Amino acid sequence: MKIICVEEHTVDREMAKAVAPALLREAPYMGAQWGAEAPWPRGSGRPTVVSVREAEELAVDLGEGRIRAMDEHGIQMQVISCTTPAQLAPAEQAVALTRAANDRLAGAVKAYPDRLSGFAVLPWQDPRAATAELERCVGELGLKGVLIAGRPGDTFLDDLRYAPVLQKLSDLRVPLYVHPYHPLPRVQDAYYGGFSPIVSSWLSLGAWGWHNEAGVHVLRLILSGAFQRHPDLQVISGHWGEMVPFSLQRLDDTLPPKRTGLPDTITEIYRRHVWVTPSGIWGLPHFEFVRKVVGADRIIWSVDYPYLALDGTRAFIEKLPVGEEEREKMTHLNAERLFGL
């Protein structure tokens, strides 16, 4: 069984250093996670969330260590992305930083072309420069799309200033991975503050807050008419769709086309333009619901390595109550079709 995983990450140290001051200002609570132990031990029956310290050490490895881990767990390919929020870098450094990060990732892909592929990271501070870097990354470096970690700024990608980037994605027919990151500071304080530092930190981020934020991001793209303006735009949404699939019927009931002005229901647009990945959430009820609502033709596999270990990935896939045709679509055929692998 061939497995291609598409939400697998690296950390670019130069970019991480550049964004650190802004990240400390906007999300100081993230520091509570540094040094904390993993919440569940290996072998507990739950997906293994590793400590942040361990994950960042693993993330920088784009060579033999990563390939060895893939081999141990029967994973043939990872499509790698940088999780550093480049949009927080100083504006005057953003183009050079993202260009260098993309070059480094492309170098790793070139060294292991049968095992690694990649998403570009863009300088969202300057949409014109971001459009040019996207074209370079796809045309010259062979990267397969873009991943954005969080919002591109104080607004989301439905803001028309980012329309040139969305149009270029549509023209090139490469996907955009809408990955979560920290919520707006005023949202974090009002919604997730008031608990112990570690509880507020996780509630703001990986336990709840950033999934809600990433789901809102996708919904704003749909409701803004972005997929009508950019008809070949395709979006990937991790963590089983960041809550959205579980509310599609409610969204259709309360926001039908006569209210939204869209040509179709939100569900219909979602099924044509959004692909869903598990991001290492090995829950059978989640899978069965998304498979029924979104369909196996729109599911692509992911683990969220190295923030989650690869433990149990293959075993979960093998136990899924589906036929081999559907299993192969989800584990590699859909990814091959979307990315042209």
N, C-alpha and C positions, 0 to 999 in steps of 0.2 A: 504494500500500500504506500503510495507516494503522498507525502505531506508537504505542502507549501504553507508557511506561516507568514502573515503580512503585517502584524503589529509587533515587531521585534526591534529593540532599540539600541542606540548607542548614545554616548555623551561626548560632545566635542569640548575638550577641556578649555581651549582658548575662548570659545563662545561662552561657556559656563562662567568663566572668570569675568568676562565683560558684562554679563547680565546680572551678576550677583548683587551689586548695590541696589539696582532697581527691584529685584526680587525680594530683597530684605525689606525694602520700604513697603512693597505692596502685599507681601505675604510673610511677615516675620514668624508666624505660627508654624511655618514649614520646618523651622529649626527643631521643633519638638520631636520630629520623626528621626532626626539624625542621631545615630547611636542607639536607638531603641531596638529591642530584640524583635525578631519575627513573631507575629501574633500567634502562629500555630506551628508546632514542630513538624518536621518531615515525618511522613507515615501516619499522620493523624486522620487521614481520609479527606482532608480539605486541600484545595489548591495551595501550594506552598508559596506564601508571600515572604520573600526574603527581606532581610534588613536593608534599609536604604544604603548603608555603608557598603554592604556586600554587593548590592545591585550596581552601584556606581563603579565599583572595581571591575565587575564583570562586563559592564557596558562598554568600557573603552576598548575591550579586546575585539578586534575585527579580524583575527587571524586564527591560529591553530587551536587555541583554547575554545573558541566559539564553535569551530567546526567539530572538535572532539565531543563537545556537549551535544551537538546536533546528532552526531553519529550514535552516541549512547542511547538516544531516545528515538531513533528512527525518523528523523526529520531531514528531508532532502534539501530544502531551500528555505532561507529567510529573506524577506524583503525588509530591509533595515531602514530605520528613520532616526533622526536626531530629536530627542525630547526636550532639548534646551529651547526655551521661548525666545527665539531670535529677535522678536519685536521689542524686547526689553533692552536690547543692546543700545548704546549711544548711537544716535542716528548717523553720525559721521563715520562710525566703524562698521555699520551693519552690512554694507555691501561686501567689503573685504572679508569680514568674518564668515558670512554665509558662503561666499565663493570658495574660501579655503576649506570650510567644512565639507562642502559638496565635492571638492577635488579629492579630499582624503577618503570620503566614502566611495567615490568612484574608483579610486586606487585599490581599495579592498575588494570591490566587486570584480575588478580586472584580474586580481590575484586568484580569485575563486569564482570564476564565471558560472560554474555549474551549481554553486552552492549559495551564492549571495546575490541579491539585487538590492535596489535602494530607492528611497523617496528623497527628493530635494527639500532643503530648508531654504526659505526665502526671506529677503529683507523687507518685511511688510511695512516698515516705516516709509518706504518710497515705492508706491505701487508700480510706477514706470520701471524702476530698477528691478522690482520683483518679477515683472513680466519678462524683462530681458534675461534675468537669471534663470527663470523657468525654461525659456526657449533654449538657452545654452545647455542646461542640465539634461534636457531630453534629447536635443539634437546632437550635441557634442559628447556628453558624458554617458549617455545611454541610461539615465535614471528613468524610473517608470511612473513618476507622478510627484505629488507634493504632500507632505504632512504638515499641518499647522497645529501647534500645541497651544490651545486656548484661543483667545480673541486676537485679532491682528492689532488691536489698539484698545481704545475705550469703547469702541462699537464692534459689531460683528461683521461678517463678510457680506451681509446683505447691504451694507453701506455702499452706495454707488461709487465711492472713490476706489473700491477694489474691483469694480466691474472689468477693467482691462485684464486682470489676472484670471478672473473666472472665464472670460472670453478666450484667453489663450489656452486654458485648460480644455475648454470645449473644442477649440480648433485643433489642438494636438491630440485630442481624444485620450488624455491620460487622467487618472482619477485624483481627487483630493481626499485625503484622510483627515477628517475632522476629529482631532484628538483633544481630550479635555486638559485643562490646567486650572490654576487657581481662579476663583470667582472675583468679581469686582470687590475691592476692599469694603465698601459700604454694605454690600450684600453679605460678605463673610461675617462682619461684625454683628449685623442684625439677626442673621439666620443661624449662625453656627457658633457664636461666642457664648461665654458664660459657663463653660464647663472646664474641666481640667485641661491643661495645655495639650496633652496627647489626644484626649477625646475631641476637643474642638478642632485640632489639626486634622485628624482623620475624617471627622464628620464634614469638614470643609472640602476635603479632597477625595481620596479614594473610596471612602465609605459611602458618600452620597453627593456632596456638593458639586464635584466636577463632572459627575455623570449628568446631573440636572442641567448644568451649564452647557455641556456639549450637546445634549438633546435639544435645548432651546436654540442653539446655534443652527442645527439642521432644520428645525421648524421655521426659523426666521428665513432661511434660504428658500424654503418651499413657499411660505406665505408672501414673500416679497416678489414672487414671480421670477426668481433667478433662473429656474429651469426652463421657463418659457423664453427668456432672453438669451439663454445659453443652452440650446437644446441638446448638445452632446456632453454636457457637464455630468459627470458621475461622481458620487460622494460615497466614501466608506465611513461607517459608524461602528465603533467597537463596543465592547461590553454589552453584547446583545442589543445594540441599537440605542444605548444610553437612555433607556426608559421609554423611548418613543413608540416602539411597536406595541407595547402593552396599553397604550392610550389611543391608538389609531381610530378605533370605532368611536370613542368619545369625541375625538377631534372632528371626525366626519359628521357626527350628530349635531355638534354645536357650531361648527364652522363649515357648512356646506358651500358649494360653489356660488350660490346666490348671495352669500355674505362675503366670501373672500374675493370674488371676481375672477377666480382661477377657472380654467376650462374643465378641470376634473376635481374629484375629491382628493383630499390630502393623502389618503391611502393609495389611490391610483398613481399619484405623482411619486410617492415614496417607493412604490414597487418598481417604477421605471428608472429611478435615478439614484437609489440608495442601496448599497450593499452592506450586509451586517456581518460582524465577526464576534466570536465569543470572548476574546481577550483573556483566555484562561479561566473563565467562569464555568466550571464543569458541573453545571446543574441540569439534570435531565428535564425537569419541567420547563426551564427557560428555553432549552433547545426545542422541545416539542412545540411550545407556543410560537416561537419565531418561525420554525419550519412551517407551521400551519398558516400563519398570518402573512409572512413575507415570502416564504417558499424556498426550497432547497436551491433553486437556480440563482438566488441572491445571497447565499451564505458562503463566506470564505473563511478559512481557518486562521486562527491566531492564538498565541500563548501569552503575549505581553512580557516576553523575556527581555532583560533579566530581572524585572521587578517581580515576576512570578517565575519559579523554577519550572523546568520542563517535565518534572515528575508527573506521571499519570496522564500525559497528553495522549499518547498512542492508545493506552488502555481505555480511556474514555471514548475515543473515536470507534474503537473496535466493538464496543458494547452498545453503540447506538442502535435503536430498533428501526433500521432502515435497510433497504436493499443496496447491493453493491453499486448500482448505477448512481443513486443519490449520494452515497458515501464518497464516490470518486469525484463527483461534481464539487462537493464541499471541501474535500481535502486537497484537490489540485486543479481540476479541470476549469472551475470558475475563475480561479486566479490566473491560470494560463490564458484564458480568453480575455479577461479584463486587462492584463498587463502585457499581453503579447509575448509571453515567455516561451 
